[in-house]
Amino acid sequence: MASIRKRIKKDGTYSYRVDVRMKGFPPQRKTFNRITDAKRWGKQTEVAITEGRYFKTAESQKHTLAEMVDRYIKYVLPTKPKARNQE
């Protein structure tokens, strides 16, 4: 379900933060300057999750930097030519 919170910025204007939380999916947050945009995004996100058009997590968010470095060392470095000492 989407919830909208009104927030006051440092310059005195308002922004609206939408939180969409549904069981089995990571929470989604987005901030808008207009409440109509916030309501529209919240509803669209809820519908996308309900209809199965929403993907839980991006593939890039499933991996850590350490895994990427290990994979680079294992698969990419062996294909590179050896460096020679330049003195």
Buried (B, 14 or more C-beta within 10 A) or exposed (E): EBEBEEEEEEEEEEBBBBBBEBEEBEEBEBBBEEBEBBBEBBEBBBEBBEEEEBEEEEEEEEEEEEEEEEEEEEEEEEEEEEEEEEE
